[in-house]
Amino acid sequence: MSKLPNCPACNSDYTYEDGVLFVCPECGHEWPMEQDAENAEETGVIRDANGNELNDGDTITVIKDLKVKGSSSVLKQGTKVKNIRLVDGDHDIDCKIDGFGPMKLKSEFVKKV
């Protein structure tokens, strides 16, 4: 079961989903679900394909075959990557992969082990 956010107006934890809105039954405040996702991005939280929070030093697994730019080789599904480092930008994971060397990955193509 997913944890719903507390109401930003009265901090009540009895919120519920109504279509594309979160609603607080105590004060009647309504706010869009996208706002919650934007707040997570603003705080710098990076999540994997399953929604798990990633941290520096984590071990991840590639969830699909990825073409390596500038090379004829492919990074295979199931490849384990140890000791990742999170960075800002489109490719938000900086790592070193055995057999490939240093590489940047997008968090949407990995899962936390």
BAVEXTOR-358036 format. One record per residue: residue number from 1; x, y, z of N, C-alpha, C, O, CB in turn; residue in three letters. Coordinates in Angstrom, 2 decimals. Atoms other than C-alpha are relative to their C-alpha. Glycine has a CB too. Layout:
BEGIN
- num / nX / nY / nZ / caX / caY / caZ / cX / cY / cZ / oX / oY / oZ / cbX / cbY / cbZ / residu
- NUM / X / Y / Z / X / Y / Z / X / Y / Z / X / Y / Z / X / Y / Z / ala;
...
***
This chain:
BEGIN
- num / nX / nY / nZ / caX / caY / caZ / cX / cY / cZ / oX / oY / oZ / cbX / cbY / cbZ / residu
- 1 / 0.83 / -1.17 / 0.00 / 0.00 / 0.00 / 0.00 / 0.88 / 1.23 / 0.00 / 1.83 / 1.32 / 0.79 / -0.95 / 0.00 / 1.20 / met;
- 2 / -0.81 / -1.18 / 0.08 / 1.40 / 3.38 / -0.96 / -0.40 / 1.02 / 1.06 / -1.57 / 1.12 / 1.43 / -0.10 / 0.61 / -1.38 / ser;
- 3 / 0.23 / -1.02 / -1.02 / 1.74 / 6.16 / 1.59 / -0.46 / 1.28 / -0.67 / 0.24 / 1.82 / -1.53 / 1.28 / 0.24 / 0.85 / lys;
- 4 / 0.52 / -1.25 / 0.54 / -0.40 / 9.17 / 0.76 / 0.61 / 1.16 / 0.77 / 0.88 / 1.04 / 1.96 / -1.54 / 0.04 / 0.08 / leu;
- 5 / -0.60 / -1.14 / -0.68 / 1.04 / 12.61 / 1.53 / -0.97 / 0.65 / 0.99 / -2.19 / 0.56 / 0.83 / 0.46 / 1.04 / -1.02 / pro;
- 6 / 0.81 / -0.77 / -0.94 / -0.19 / 14.66 / 4.47 / -0.52 / 1.26 / -0.68 / 0.07 / 1.73 / -1.65 / 0.80 / 0.36 / 1.28 / asn;
- 7 / 0.59 / -1.21 / 0.55 / -2.39 / 17.66 / 3.75 / 0.97 / 1.17 / 0.18 / 1.45 / 1.39 / 1.30 / -1.37 / 0.30 / 0.67 / cys;
- 8 / -0.90 / -1.14 / -0.14 / -0.23 / 20.73 / 3.01 / -0.63 / 1.16 / 0.78 / 0.08 / 2.03 / 1.28 / 0.44 / 0.48 / -1.36 / pro;
- 9 / 0.67 / -1.09 / -0.70 / -2.86 / 23.01 / 4.60 / -0.07 / -0.23 / 1.50 / 0.24 / 0.67 / 2.28 / -1.39 / 0.19 / -0.55 / ala;
- 10 / 0.20 / 0.25 / -1.43 / -3.54 / 21.31 / 7.96 / 0.85 / -1.14 / 0.54 / 0.78 / -1.46 / 1.73 / -1.46 / -0.30 / 0.26 / cys;
- 11 / -0.89 / 1.10 / -0.36 / -0.98 / 18.43 / 8.00 / -0.74 / -1.25 / 0.48 / -0.18 / -2.05 / 1.23 / 0.96 / 0.46 / 1.08 / asn;
- 12 / 0.78 / 1.19 / -0.35 / -3.74 / 15.82 / 8.43 / 0.51 / -1.20 / -0.80 / 0.90 / -1.05 / -1.96 / -1.51 / 0.23 / -0.26 / ser;
- 13 / -0.44 / 1.19 / 0.72 / -2.79 / 12.25 / 7.53 / -1.18 / -0.85 / -0.48 / -0.99 / -2.01 / -0.85 / 0.91 / -0.85 / 0.89 / asp;
- 14 / 1.19 / 0.71 / 0.47 / -6.36 / 11.24 / 6.58 / -0.35 / 0.36 / -1.44 / -1.53 / 0.38 / -1.79 / -1.19 / 0.30 / 0.91 / tyr;
- 15 / 0.25 / -0.38 / 1.39 / -5.99 / 12.27 / 2.92 / -0.39 / -1.22 / -0.83 / -0.11 / -2.36 / -0.46 / 1.23 / 0.68 / -0.61 / thr;
- 16 / 0.36 / 1.07 / 0.93 / -7.40 / 10.25 / 0.03 / 0.08 / 0.52 / -1.43 / 0.11 / 1.72 / -1.66 / -1.41 / -0.55 / 0.31 / tyr;
- 17 / -0.06 / -0.34 / 1.42 / -7.24 / 10.16 / -3.77 / -1.40 / 0.13 / -0.56 / -2.28 / -0.67 / -0.24 / 0.80 / -1.06 / -0.78 / glu;
- 18 / 1.26 / -0.20 / 0.70 / -10.11 / 11.50 / -5.87 / 0.32 / 0.40 / -1.43 / 0.53 / 1.57 / -1.73 / -0.89 / 1.09 / 0.71 / asp;
- 19 / -0.37 / -0.27 / 1.39 / -9.37 / 11.18 / -9.58 / 1.47 / 0.39 / -0.07 / 2.34 / -0.41 / 0.26 / -0.88 / 1.11 / -0.59 / gly;
- 20 / -1.37 / -0.49 / 0.10 / -6.26 / 13.30 / -10.20 / 0.35 / 0.94 / 1.15 / 1.33 / 1.68 / 1.07 / 0.20 / 0.71 / -1.33 / val;
- 21 / -0.20 / -0.89 / -1.14 / -6.51 / 15.11 / -6.86 / 0.19 / -0.80 / 1.28 / -0.32 / -1.91 / 1.41 / -1.17 / 0.95 / 0.14 / leu;
- 22 / 0.00 / 0.45 / -1.39 / -5.59 / 14.45 / -3.25 / -1.00 / 0.90 / 0.72 / -1.08 / 2.09 / 0.43 / 1.45 / 0.07 / 0.65 / phe;
- 23 / 1.01 / -0.75 / -0.73 / -8.36 / 15.52 / -0.84 / 0.20 / -0.23 / 1.49 / 0.48 / -1.34 / 1.93 / -1.43 / -0.40 / -0.45 / val;
- 24 / -0.05 / 0.10 / -1.45 / -8.28 / 16.27 / 2.88 / -1.42 / 0.12 / 0.55 / -2.05 / 1.16 / 0.36 / 0.93 / 1.10 / 0.60 / cys;
- 25 / 1.37 / -0.06 / -0.51 / -11.59 / 15.41 / 4.61 / -0.14 / 0.93 / 1.21 / -1.25 / 1.36 / 1.53 / -0.47 / -1.40 / 0.36 / pro;
- 26 / 0.09 / -0.83 / -1.19 / -10.73 / 17.48 / 7.69 / -0.15 / 1.49 / -0.32 / -0.97 / 2.18 / 0.29 / 1.23 / -0.20 / 0.86 / glu;
- 27 / 0.09 / -1.44 / 0.31 / -10.18 / 20.91 / 6.10 / -0.58 / 0.26 / -1.39 / -0.88 / 1.41 / -1.72 / 1.38 / 0.63 / 0.10 / cys;
- 28 / 0.59 / -0.16 / 1.33 / -11.52 / 20.27 / 2.56 / 0.99 / 0.44 / -1.06 / 0.59 / 0.72 / -2.19 / -1.11 / 0.98 / 0.07 / gly;
- 29 / -1.03 / -0.43 / 0.97 / -8.22 / 21.22 / 0.86 / 0.18 / -1.06 / -1.08 / 0.21 / -2.26 / -0.78 / 1.35 / 0.28 / 0.72 / his;
- 30 / -0.26 / 0.89 / 1.14 / -7.65 / 19.71 / -2.62 / 1.25 / 0.48 / -0.70 / 1.46 / 1.69 / -0.84 / -1.20 / -0.04 / -0.98 / glu;
- 31 / -1.18 / -0.36 / 0.76 / -4.36 / 19.62 / -4.53 / 0.33 / -1.10 / -0.99 / 0.02 / -2.27 / -0.74 / 1.20 / 0.26 / 0.95 / trp;
- 32 / -0.26 / 0.99 / 1.06 / -3.15 / 17.87 / -7.72 / 1.09 / -0.98 / 0.40 / 2.00 / -0.65 / 1.16 / 0.40 / 0.71 / -1.29 / pro;
- 33 / -1.00 / 1.02 / -0.28 / -1.17 / 14.63 / -7.56 / 1.35 / 0.36 / -0.60 / 2.38 / 0.01 / -0.03 / -0.46 / -1.35 / -0.54 / met;
- 34 / -1.25 / -0.38 / 0.64 / 1.45 / 16.07 / -9.94 / 0.83 / 0.88 / 0.91 / 2.06 / 0.83 / 0.85 / -0.26 / 0.71 / -1.32 / glu;
- 35 / -0.73 / -0.89 / -0.90 / 2.37 / 18.63 / -7.30 / 0.87 / -0.83 / 0.94 / 1.99 / -0.41 / 1.25 / -0.99 / 0.87 / 0.81 / gln;
- 36 / -0.77 / 0.87 / -0.88 / 3.54 / 15.79 / -5.03 / 1.22 / -0.54 / -0.73 / 2.30 / -0.61 / -0.15 / -0.87 / -1.16 / 0.53 / asp;
- 37 / -1.12 / 0.51 / 0.79 / 5.71 / 14.35 / -7.82 / 1.03 / 1.11 / -0.25 / 2.23 / 0.85 / -0.21 / -0.50 / -0.58 / -1.33 / ala;
- 38 / -0.90 / -1.12 / 0.21 / 7.17 / 17.80 / -8.54 / 0.80 / 0.30 / 1.26 / 1.98 / 0.62 / 1.18 / -0.77 / 1.23 / -0.46 / glu;
- 39 / -0.71 / -0.26 / -1.25 / 8.04 / 18.28 / -4.87 / 1.10 / -1.02 / 0.22 / 2.17 / -0.66 / 0.72 / -0.98 / -0.03 / 1.17 / asn;
- 40 / -1.04 / 1.02 / -0.13 / 9.95 / 15.00 / -4.89 / 1.19 / 0.30 / -0.89 / 2.33 / 0.11 / -0.49 / -0.58 / -1.39 / -0.33 / ala;
- 41 / -1.08 / -0.35 / 0.91 / 11.95 / 16.14 / -7.92 / 0.77 / 1.21 / 0.49 / 1.99 / 1.28 / 0.33 / -0.55 / 0.25 / -1.39 / glu;
- 42 / -0.64 / -1.21 / -0.48 / 12.67 / 19.53 / -6.36 / 0.96 / -0.29 / 1.13 / 1.97 / 0.40 / 1.27 / -1.03 / 1.00 / 0.44 / glu;
- 43 / -0.87 / 0.33 / -1.12 / 14.22 / 17.91 / -3.31 / 1.20 / -0.83 / -0.44 / 2.07 / -1.13 / 0.38 / -0.78 / -0.75 / 1.06 / thr;
- 44 / -1.15 / 0.72 / 0.52 / 16.65 / 15.97 / -5.54 / -0.08 / -1.50 / 0.20 / 0.95 / -2.17 / 0.15 / 1.23 / 0.50 / 0.64 / gly;
- 45 / 0.15 / 1.44 / -0.18 / 15.24 / 12.49 / -4.93 / 0.04 / -0.66 / -1.37 / -0.71 / -0.29 / -2.27 / -1.32 / -0.34 / 0.76 / val;
- 46 / -0.10 / 0.76 / 1.26 / 16.25 / 10.08 / -7.69 / -0.53 / -1.39 / 0.28 / -0.11 / -2.05 / 1.23 / 1.47 / -0.04 / -0.55 / ile;
- 47 / 0.64 / 1.31 / -0.20 / 14.15 / 6.93 / -8.06 / 0.27 / -0.90 / -1.19 / 0.47 / -0.43 / -2.31 / -1.53 / 0.17 / 0.20 / arg;
- 48 / -0.20 / 0.98 / 1.06 / 14.63 / 3.74 / -10.05 / -1.31 / -0.27 / -0.73 / -2.31 / 0.40 / -0.47 / 0.58 / -1.31 / 0.56 / asp;
- 49 / 1.19 / 0.31 / 0.81 / 12.13 / 2.20 / -12.49 / -1.16 / -0.49 / 0.85 / -2.32 / -0.36 / 0.44 / 0.34 / -1.04 / -1.04 / ala;
- 50 / 1.06 / 0.49 / -0.89 / 10.18 / 0.65 / -9.57 / -0.42 / 1.03 / 1.04 / -1.32 / 0.75 / 1.84 / 0.46 / -1.25 / 0.69 / asn;
- 51 / 0.36 / -1.04 / -0.95 / 10.02 / 3.89 / -7.56 / 0.80 / -0.03 / 1.28 / 0.51 / 0.74 / 2.20 / -1.43 / -0.12 / 0.34 / gly;
- 52 / -0.85 / 0.05 / -1.19 / 12.69 / 2.96 / -5.00 / 1.01 / 1.15 / -0.05 / 1.55 / 1.46 / -1.11 / 0.73 / -1.36 / 0.10 / asn;
- 53 / -0.94 / -1.11 / -0.07 / 14.89 / 5.83 / -3.83 / 1.43 / -0.53 / -0.14 / 1.80 / -1.51 / 0.51 / -0.16 / 0.79 / 1.32 / glu;
- 54 / -1.39 / 0.39 / 0.20 / 18.50 / 5.57 / -5.02 / 0.91 / 0.92 / 0.82 / 0.61 / 2.10 / 1.01 / 0.38 / 0.06 / -1.51 / leu;
- 55 / -0.99 / -0.75 / -0.76 / 21.51 / 6.68 / -2.95 / 1.38 / -0.31 / -0.53 / 1.59 / -1.32 / -1.20 / -0.09 / -0.34 / 1.51 / asn;
- 56 / -1.39 / 0.26 / 0.36 / 25.24 / 6.98 / -3.54 / 0.45 / -1.30 / 0.63 / 0.15 / -1.57 / 1.79 / 0.92 / 1.16 / 0.43 / asp;
- 57 / -0.54 / 1.25 / -0.51 / 26.96 / 3.61 / -3.18 / -0.91 / -1.20 / -0.18 / -0.51 / -2.32 / 0.14 / 0.31 / 0.14 / 1.43 / gly;
- 58 / 0.93 / 1.11 / 0.20 / 23.90 / 1.50 / -4.05 / 0.46 / -0.91 / -1.13 / 1.29 / -0.53 / -1.96 / -1.40 / 0.53 / -0.30 / asp;
- 59 / -0.21 / 0.94 / 1.09 / 24.02 / -1.56 / -6.29 / -1.30 / -0.08 / -0.79 / -2.39 / -0.20 / -0.21 / 0.43 / -1.42 / 0.52 / thr;
- 60 / 1.17 / 0.00 / 0.87 / 21.66 / -1.55 / -9.28 / 0.14 / -1.08 / -1.07 / 1.23 / -1.61 / -1.29 / -0.20 / 1.39 / -0.65 / ile;
- 61 / 0.02 / 0.93 / 1.11 / 20.67 / -3.86 / -12.13 / -0.67 / 0.68 / -1.19 / -1.68 / 1.35 / -1.03 / -0.74 / -1.32 / 0.38 / thr;
- 62 / 0.58 / -0.56 / 1.23 / 19.98 / -2.80 / -15.74 / -1.22 / -0.84 / -0.36 / -1.14 / -2.07 / -0.36 / 1.05 / 0.02 / -1.17 / val;
- 63 / 1.24 / 0.74 / 0.24 / 16.37 / -3.73 / -16.66 / -0.30 / -0.25 / -1.47 / -1.23 / -0.98 / -1.79 / -1.15 / 0.72 / 0.62 / ile;
- 64 / 0.18 / 0.28 / 1.43 / 16.67 / -3.66 / -20.48 / 1.31 / 0.19 / -0.72 / 2.20 / 0.89 / -0.23 / -1.09 / 0.91 / -0.61 / lys;
- 65 / -1.21 / -0.16 / 0.79 / 19.33 / -3.94 / -23.16 / 0.13 / 1.46 / -0.42 / -0.83 / 2.06 / -0.90 / -0.02 / -0.93 / -1.25 / asp;
- 66 / -0.25 / -1.40 / 0.35 / 20.91 / -0.52 / -23.73 / 1.14 / 0.09 / -1.00 / 2.20 / -0.50 / -0.80 / 0.33 / 0.84 / 1.27 / leu;
- 67 / -1.05 / -0.23 / 0.98 / 22.88 / 0.53 / -26.79 / 1.00 / 0.99 / 0.60 / 0.61 / 1.98 / 1.23 / -0.58 / 0.53 / -1.35 / lys;
- 68 / -1.04 / -0.88 / -0.51 / 26.20 / 2.12 / -25.89 / 0.41 / 0.94 / -1.13 / 0.89 / 0.50 / -2.18 / 1.24 / -0.81 / 0.53 / val;
- 69 / -0.30 / -1.01 / 1.02 / 26.70 / 5.35 / -27.81 / 1.49 / 0.01 / -0.31 / 2.32 / -0.01 / 0.59 / -0.47 / 1.40 / 0.46 / lys;
- 70 / -1.39 / -0.03 / 0.42 / 29.92 / 5.41 / -29.82 / 0.66 / -1.37 / -0.02 / 1.87 / -1.48 / -0.18 / 0.77 / 0.89 / 0.89 / gly;
- 71 / -0.53 / 1.35 / -0.02 / 30.31 / 1.64 / -29.65 / -1.00 / -0.94 / -0.67 / -2.19 / -0.63 / -0.75 / 0.31 / -0.46 / 1.46 / ser;
- 72 / 0.91 / 0.97 / 0.62 / 28.88 / -1.39 / -31.40 / -0.54 / -0.99 / 1.03 / -1.34 / -1.86 / 0.68 / 0.70 / -0.75 / -1.13 / ser;
- 73 / 0.42 / 0.94 / -1.03 / 28.35 / -3.20 / -28.09 / -1.29 / 0.44 / 0.68 / -1.72 / 1.59 / 0.55 / 1.11 / -0.17 / 1.04 / ser;
- 74 / 1.26 / -0.24 / -0.69 / 25.20 / -3.46 / -25.98 / 0.18 / -0.35 / 1.47 / 0.80 / -1.37 / 1.80 / -1.16 / -0.83 / -0.64 / val;
- 75 / 0.01 / 0.30 / -1.43 / 24.83 / -3.27 / -22.21 / -1.21 / -0.89 / 0.26 / -2.35 / -0.44 / 0.11 / -0.05 / 1.32 / 0.88 / leu;
- 76 / 1.06 / 1.01 / -0.09 / 22.79 / -6.41 / -21.48 / -0.88 / 0.17 / 1.23 / -0.44 / 0.65 / 2.28 / 0.61 / -1.37 / 0.01 / lys;
- 77 / 0.95 / 0.03 / -1.11 / 19.72 / -6.68 / -19.30 / 0.54 / -0.92 / 1.09 / 1.08 / -1.98 / 0.80 / -1.41 / -0.48 / -0.47 / gln;
- 78 / -0.46 / 0.80 / -1.12 / 20.59 / -7.98 / -15.83 / 1.42 / 0.32 / 0.44 / 1.90 / -0.25 / 1.42 / -0.08 / -1.42 / -0.36 / gly;
- 79 / -1.35 / -0.39 / -0.40 / 24.03 / -6.36 / -15.70 / -0.04 / 0.71 / 1.35 / -0.79 / 1.67 / 1.52 / 0.66 / 0.91 / -1.07 / thr;
- 80 / -0.06 / -0.62 / -1.32 / 24.86 / -5.51 / -12.08 / 1.05 / 1.10 / -0.01 / 2.14 / 0.95 / -0.57 / 0.32 / -1.06 / 1.09 / lys;
- 81 / -0.91 / -1.13 / -0.13 / 26.48 / -2.17 / -11.33 / 0.12 / 0.33 / 1.47 / -0.88 / 0.62 / 2.13 / -0.50 / 1.24 / -0.83 / val;
- 82 / -0.22 / -0.25 / -1.43 / 28.05 / -1.62 / -7.91 / 0.51 / 1.42 / 0.20 / 1.13 / 2.01 / -0.68 / 0.99 / -1.02 / 0.59 / lys;
- 83 / -0.56 / -1.27 / -0.46 / 28.85 / 1.60 / -6.06 / -0.30 / 1.16 / -0.96 / 0.62 / 1.78 / -1.49 / 1.49 / -0.15 / 0.18 / asn;
- 84 / 0.39 / -1.09 / 0.89 / 26.88 / 4.13 / -8.13 / 0.19 / 1.35 / 0.68 / 0.28 / 1.43 / 1.91 / -1.46 / -0.17 / -0.46 / ile;
- 85 / -0.05 / -1.37 / -0.51 / 27.17 / 7.90 / -7.75 / -1.09 / 0.79 / -0.72 / -1.18 / 0.74 / -1.94 / 1.43 / 0.66 / -0.21 / arg;
- 86 / 1.08 / -0.78 / 0.58 / 24.18 / 10.20 / -8.30 / 0.50 / 1.39 / -0.37 / 1.22 / 2.03 / 0.40 / -1.19 / 0.10 / 0.99 / leu;
- 87 / -0.40 / -1.31 / 0.50 / 24.68 / 13.36 / -10.35 / -1.22 / 0.71 / -0.58 / -2.25 / 0.08 / -0.83 / 1.13 / -0.13 / -1.07 / val;
- 88 / 1.07 / -0.76 / 0.63 / 22.50 / 16.13 / -11.76 / 0.08 / -0.16 / -1.51 / 1.15 / -0.41 / -2.07 / 0.08 / 1.50 / 0.39 / asp;
- 89 / 0.03 / 0.09 / 1.45 / 21.40 / 16.02 / -15.38 / -0.96 / -1.05 / -0.48 / -1.63 / -1.71 / 0.31 / 1.37 / -0.27 / -0.53 / gly;
- 90 / 0.90 / 0.97 / 0.61 / 19.49 / 13.84 / -17.80 / 0.41 / -1.43 / 0.34 / -0.44 / -2.25 / 0.68 / -0.02 / 0.20 / -1.52 / asp;
- 91 / -0.54 / 1.30 / -0.40 / 21.73 / 10.83 / -17.14 / 0.47 / 0.19 / 1.44 / 1.55 / 0.73 / 1.68 / 1.18 / -0.49 / -0.96 / his;
- 92 / -0.23 / -0.36 / -1.39 / 21.61 / 10.92 / -13.35 / 0.77 / -1.01 / 0.83 / 0.89 / -0.85 / 2.04 / -1.30 / 0.24 / 0.64 / asp;
- 93 / -0.81 / 0.98 / -0.70 / 23.73 / 7.88 / -12.45 / 1.37 / -0.07 / -0.67 / 1.47 / -0.29 / -1.87 / -0.68 / -1.41 / 0.01 / ile;
- 94 / -1.37 / 0.09 / 0.47 / 27.51 / 7.91 / -12.81 / 0.59 / -1.27 / 0.60 / 0.51 / -1.47 / 1.81 / 0.86 / 1.27 / 0.39 / asp;
- 95 / -0.48 / 1.28 / -0.51 / 29.15 / 4.49 / -12.54 / 1.15 / -0.52 / -0.86 / 1.48 / 0.04 / -1.90 / -1.15 / -1.03 / 0.05 / cys;
- 96 / -1.04 / 0.69 / 0.75 / 31.93 / 2.19 / -13.68 / -0.46 / -1.44 / -0.17 / -0.72 / -2.13 / 0.82 / 1.39 / 0.09 / 0.73 / lys;
- 97 / 0.50 / 1.33 / 0.30 / 30.87 / -1.04 / -15.39 / 1.14 / -0.86 / -0.52 / 1.87 / -0.47 / -1.43 / -1.16 / 0.05 / -1.04 / ile;
- 98 / -1.05 / 0.93 / 0.42 / 33.21 / -4.01 / -15.73 / -0.19 / -0.34 / -1.48 / -1.28 / -0.72 / -1.89 / -0.01 / -1.29 / 0.86 / asp;
- 99 / 0.05 / 0.30 / 1.42 / 34.04 / -4.53 / -19.42 / -0.40 / 1.18 / -0.87 / -0.23 / 1.13 / -2.09 / -0.95 / -1.12 / -0.23 / gly;
- 100 / 0.39 / -1.19 / 0.76 / 32.72 / -1.08 / -20.44 / 0.75 / 1.24 / 0.45 / 1.07 / 2.11 / -0.37 / -1.50 / 0.23 / 0.14 / phe;
- 101 / -0.67 / -1.18 / -0.54 / 34.43 / 1.44 / -18.16 / -1.00 / 0.99 / 0.57 / -2.13 / 0.63 / 0.88 / 0.84 / 0.66 / -1.07 / gly;
- 102 / 0.90 / -1.01 / -0.58 / 32.96 / 4.71 / -16.88 / -1.19 / 0.27 / -0.91 / -1.06 / 0.31 / -2.14 / 0.77 / 1.30 / 0.26 / pro;
- 103 / 1.22 / -0.17 / 0.79 / 29.39 / 5.34 / -17.97 / -1.03 / 0.78 / 0.82 / -1.02 / 0.74 / 2.05 / -0.58 / -1.37 / -0.45 / met;
- 104 / 1.14 / -0.66 / -0.65 / 26.33 / 7.47 / -17.20 / -1.27 / -0.70 / -0.47 / -1.42 / -1.02 / -1.64 / -0.04 / 1.53 / -0.34 / lys;
- 105 / 1.26 / 0.68 / 0.28 / 22.88 / 5.86 / -17.00 / -1.17 / 0.84 / 0.45 / -1.04 / 1.71 / 1.32 / -0.04 / -1.37 / 0.69 / leu;
- 106 / 1.24 / -0.63 / -0.45 / 19.31 / 7.08 / -16.69 / -0.64 / -0.92 / 1.04 / -0.64 / -2.14 / 0.89 / -0.98 / 0.27 / -1.19 / lys;
- 107 / 0.58 / 0.79 / -1.09 / 17.56 / 5.97 / -13.51 / -1.24 / -0.76 / -0.43 / -1.62 / -1.73 / 0.24 / -0.34 / 0.90 / 1.17 / ser;
- 108 / 1.22 / 0.70 / 0.46 / 14.46 / 4.90 / -15.47 / 0.30 / -1.37 / -0.60 / -0.62 / -2.15 / -0.83 / -0.73 / 0.85 / -1.03 / glu;
- 109 / -0.36 / 1.28 / 0.59 / 16.40 / 1.94 / -16.92 / 0.71 / -0.94 / 0.98 / 1.31 / -1.92 / 0.56 / 0.87 / 0.23 / -1.19 / phe;
- 110 / -0.64 / 0.84 / -1.00 / 17.67 / 0.47 / -13.65 / -0.95 / -0.30 / 1.15 / -1.95 / 0.39 / 1.34 / 1.28 / 0.66 / 0.52 / val;
- 111 / 0.72 / 0.29 / -1.24 / 16.33 / -1.15 / -10.49 / 1.01 / -0.26 / 1.10 / 2.10 / -0.77 / 0.86 / -0.96 / -1.21 / -0.17 / lys;
- 112 / -0.87 / 0.18 / -1.16 / 17.82 / -1.23 / -7.03 / 0.02 / -1.46 / 0.42 / -1.01 / -2.13 / 0.40 / -0.46 / 0.89 / 1.17 / lys;
- 113 / -0.14 / 1.39 / -0.42 / 19.15 / -4.58 / -5.83 / -0.19 / -0.10 / 1.50 / -0.11 / -1.19 / 2.06 / 1.38 / -0.57 / -0.40 / val;
***
